[in-house]
């Protein structure tokens, strides 16, 4: 497979997943903010979400003004935000366009349709009149698109690269959502832990496993270590490991490149770490470590499968190879 094709499929998977995760976070937070009548508390509700979704701490004055005016709009549609939901869908569509022959007709139609919708005035009007429907439309698009990917194209190398992007992005966003619990000092409220579960669409699955209160310990254990919940960090790392081994043809339990080694060691760390040890080490510190490891895995996938050997030491990992998509260089 050509390296540019692999790279585009990888970022297609990441951007679709990112748009869905952002939509879930904004939908949950906006609903909670509307139920809060004290302005200061409402502002506090959005602080960790902006922290979790920001590309960097160095926001322009225009971006800060947009956030202050309407944080939900900033994350969803604001043109000053290079990684808004609308921007992610646009970048997914551009990556898909370069590998059109790798997608089914149904996948292309779904992606093209949502991209045109987000660029038209319909999305902006929906945000003003019925924002919940807008977020549900975005989430529904992602679920349908990923389902079509599962059922309408060959499960070949390209499909595995798309899976890599999806699960690396999902693990990253789950960790960022969890990190919002460490944003303020003190023990998070049950209100905050429930919001985290809803942002990961994990409340029902959590309740089926834990029939007690939504304590910090139980929520962190579920979203970090669950082997069966599709958005837990452990589940995602298993799928990343599986996809990498399928691409290289390496037997389970061994590795042939640095991306596979890093993924295997991170998965082993999760397999042999308990919730008590994690909380003792510090939730934020462990999340920070996971995010660094995910970035390193992404960097090594890029070096192993996209760059020519002579170029590896000259280039730092960026989001995609298309020089026309400068926004892709904003966040790993």
TADA-V705399 format. One record per pair of residues at least 24 apart in sequence whose C-alpha atoms are under 10 Angstrom apart, sorted by the first residue. I is the first residue (numbers start at 1). J is the second residue. Records with the same first field share a line. If there is no record, write none. Layout:
I: J  J
This chain:
1: 156  157  158  305
2: 158  305  306
3: 302  304  305  306  307  308  321
4: 95  98  99  305  306  307  320  321  322
5: 95  96  98  99  100  102  158  161  306  321
6: 99  157  158  159  160  161  162  302  305  306  320
7: 95  99  158  161  162  165  301  302  305  306  307  319  320  321  322
8: 91  92  94  95  96  97  98  99  158  161  162  165  319  320  321  322
9: 92  95  96  98  99  102  103  157  158  159  160  161  162  163  164  165  166  320
10: 92  95  158  159  160  161  162  163  164  165  166  168  298  301  302  319  320
11: 88  91  92  95  96  161  162  163  164  165  166  169  319  320  321  328
12: 88  89  91  92  93  94  95  96  97  99  161  162  163  165  166  320
13: 92  95  96  142  145  146  149  159  160  161  162  163  164  165  166  167  168  169  170
14: 88  92  162  163  164  165  166  167  168  169  170  319
15: 83  85  87  88  89  90  91  92  93  95  142  165  166  169  319  328
16: 85  88  89  90  91  92  93  111  138  139  141  142  143  145  146  165  166  169
17: 88  89  92  139  142  143  145  146  165  166  167  168  169  170  173
18: 53  83  84  85  88  89  92  142  165  166  169  170  172  173
19: 75  76  83  84  85  86  87  88  89  92  135  138  139  141  142
20: 85  88  89  135  136  137  138  139  140  141  142  143  170
21: 85  138  139  142  169  170  173  174  177  199  200  201
22: 49  52  53  72  75  76  83  84  85  88  135  138  139  173  199
23: 72  75  76  84  85  132  134  135  136  137  138  139  199
24: 135  136  138  139  198  199  200  201
25: 49  52  53  72  75  135  173  177  195  196  198  199  200  201
26: 50  71  72  73  75  76  131  132  135  199
27: 72  131  132  133  134  135  136  198  199
28: 132  135  194  195  196  197  198  199  200  201
29: 72  192  195  196  198  199
30: 71  72  131  132
31: 132  195
32: 191  192  195
43: 68  71
44: 183  184
45: 180  192
46: 70  71  72
47: 71  180  183  184
48: 176  177  179  180  181  182  183  184
49: 75  176  177  179  180  183
50: 74  75  180
51: 176  177  179  180  183
52: 173  175  176  177  178  179  180  183
53: 83  84  173  176  177
54: 81  82  83  84  331
55: 81  82  83  330  331  332
56: 330  331
72: 127  131
73: 124  127  128  131
76: 118  123  124  127  134  135
77: 118  119  123  124  127
78: 124
81: 327
82: 326  327  328  329  330  331
83: 327  328  330  331
85: 118  135  138
86: 114  115  116  117  118  119  123  138
87: 115  118  119  327  328
88: 115  327  328
89: 114  115  116  118  119  138  142
90: 114  115  116  118  119
91: 115  320  325  327  328
94: 322  324  325
95: 320  321  322  325
98: 322
99: 158
102: 153  154  158  159
103: 148  149  152  153  154  158  159
104: 148  149  151  152  153  154
105: 148  152  153
106: 144  145  148  149  152
107: 144  145  146  147  148  149  152  153
108: 145  148
109: 145
110: 141  142  144  145  148
111: 141  142  144  145
113: 141
114: 138  141  142
156: 246  247
157: 243  244  246  247  248
158: 247
159: 243  247
160: 239  240  242  243  244  245  246  247
161: 240  243  244  246  247  301  305
162: 243
163: 236  239  240  242  243  244
164: 236  237  239  240  241  242  243  244  298  301
165: 240  298
166: 236  239  240
167: 230  231  233  235  236  237  238  239  240  241  243
168: 233  236  237  239  240  291  294  295  297  298
169: 236  294  298  332
170: 200  230  231  232  233  236  237
171: 223  224  230  231  232  233  234  235  236  237  240  290  291  294
172: 233  236  287  290  291  292  293  294  295
173: 199  200  231  233  291
174: 199  200  223  224  231  232  233  236  287
175: 220  223  224  231  232  233  284  286  287  288  290  291
176: 284  287  288  290  291
177: 223
178: 216  219  220  223  224  283  284  287
179: 220  283  284  285  286  287  288
180: 284
181: 216  220  283  284
182: 282  283  284  285
183: 284
187: 215  216
188: 215  216
189: 214  215  216
190: 214  215  216
192: 216
193: 217  218  219  220
194: 219
196: 220  223
197: 222  223
200: 230  231  232
201: 229  230  231
202: 229  230  231  232
205: 229
216: 279
217: 275  276  278  279
218: 275
220: 275  278  279  283
221: 274  275  276  278  279
222: 275
224: 270  274  275  278  287
225: 270  271  273  274  275
227: 271
233: 267  270  290
234: 266  267  268  269  270  271
235: 267
236: 267
237: 263  264  266  267  268  270  294
238: 263  264  266  267  268
240: 264  267  297
241: 266  267
244: 301
247: 305
257: 300  301  304
258: 296  297  299  300  301  303  304
259: 293  294  296  297  298  299  300  301  302  303  304
260: 297  300  301
261: 297
262: 293  294  296  297  300
263: 293  294  296  297
265: 293
266: 290  293  294  297
294: 332
295: 332
296: 332
298: 332
299: 332
